[in-house]
């Protein structure tokens, strides 16, 4: 009985050591970049101020040899990418209203600009 218990404990210890070694190897993959496959690239944008927005890009990769998955992040500060929409004339004035929206972070504001014809 005592030998069986020691044998079972020995098997459990060997199993735990083997699993921890496999886990440590996968977590510390050192294969060259040529073995990594890009699975997905996701960019998220955040408003910083009226002149810039902040981009966080996450590239999800997997090692073709050991199967390790990882997310590699990069950060950038960008100028807004404006989309301008004509909202039409403002009745009774010589102005025209435009909506200006950043296609990246969604920041938006309206501008009223002079037009030559009063409506």
C-alpha positions in Angstrom: 0.0 0.0 0.0 2.8 2.4 0.9 4.7 1.6 -2.3 1.5 2.3 -4.4 1.0 5.6 -2.7 4.6 6.6 -3.3 4.3 5.5 -7.0 1.1 7.6 -7.4 2.7 10.6 -5.8 5.8 10.2 -8.1 3.6 10.0 -11.2 1.7 13.2 -10.1 5.0 15.0 -9.5 6.3 14.0 -12.9 3.1 15.0 -14.6 3.2 18.4 -12.9 6.8 19.0 -13.9 6.1 18.0 -17.5 3.0 20.3 -17.7 4.9 23.2 -16.2 7.8 22.7 -18.7 5.4 22.7 -21.6 3.6 25.8 -20.3 6.9 27.6 -19.7 8.1 26.7 -23.2 4.9 28.0 -24.8 5.0 31.2 -22.8 8.6 31.9 -23.8 8.5 31.0 -27.5 11.7 32.2 -29.1 11.1 31.2 -32.7 12.0 33.7 -35.4 9.4 36.1 -36.7 9.3 34.2 -40.0 7.4 31.4 -38.1 4.7 33.8 -36.8 1.5 34.1 -38.6 -0.7 37.3 -38.3 -4.2 36.2 -37.4 -5.9 39.6 -37.1 -5.1 43.3 -36.8 -7.4 45.5 -34.8 -7.1 49.3 -34.5 -8.9 51.4 -32.0 -9.0 55.2 -31.8 -9.5 57.6 -29.0 -10.2 61.4 -29.0 -7.3 63.4 -27.4 -8.1 66.9 -28.5 -9.4 68.9 -31.4 -6.1 68.3 -33.4 -5.2 64.7 -32.7 -6.5 61.2 -31.8 -4.7 58.3 -30.3 -4.5 54.9 -32.1 -3.9 51.6 -30.4 -3.2 48.8 -32.9 -3.1 45.2 -31.7 -1.7 42.5 -34.0 -2.8 39.0 -33.0 -0.1 36.4 -34.0 0.5 32.7 -33.7 3.7 30.7 -33.9 3.4 28.1 -36.6 5.9 25.8 -34.7 4.7 25.8 -31.1 1.2 27.3 -31.4 1.9 30.2 -29.0 -0.7 33.1 -29.4 0.2 36.6 -28.6 -1.1 40.1 -29.0 1.5 42.7 -30.0 0.4 46.3 -29.4 1.6 49.6 -30.9 0.6 53.2 -30.3 0.4 56.2 -32.5 -0.7 59.8 -32.3 -2.5 60.8 -35.5 -4.1 63.9 -37.0 -7.9 63.6 -37.3 -9.1 62.2 -40.7 -12.0 64.6 -41.4 -15.2 63.7 -43.3 -17.2 66.8 -44.1 -20.9 66.7 -44.6 -23.0 69.5 -46.0 -26.0 70.2 -43.7 -27.4 72.9 -46.0 -28.1 76.6 -45.7 -29.1 78.2 -42.5 -32.4 79.9 -43.2 -32.4 83.8 -43.2 -28.6 84.0 -43.1 -25.6 84.1 -45.5 -24.2 81.0 -43.9 -24.0 77.3 -44.7 -23.6 74.6 -42.0 -21.2 71.7 -42.3 -20.6 68.7 -40.0 -17.0 67.7 -39.5 -16.4 64.2 -38.2 -13.2 62.3 -37.7 -13.5 58.9 -39.4 -11.1 57.4 -36.8 -12.2 58.5 -33.3 -15.7 59.9 -34.1 -15.0 63.4 -32.8 -17.5 65.8 -34.5 -18.3 69.5 -34.6 -20.3 71.8 -36.8 -19.1 74.9 -38.6 -21.0 77.7 -40.1 -19.4 79.3 -43.2 -20.2 82.3 -45.3 -22.1 81.6 -48.6 -22.8 84.3 -51.2 -26.6 83.7 -51.4 -29.0 84.5 -48.6 -31.8 81.9 -48.3 
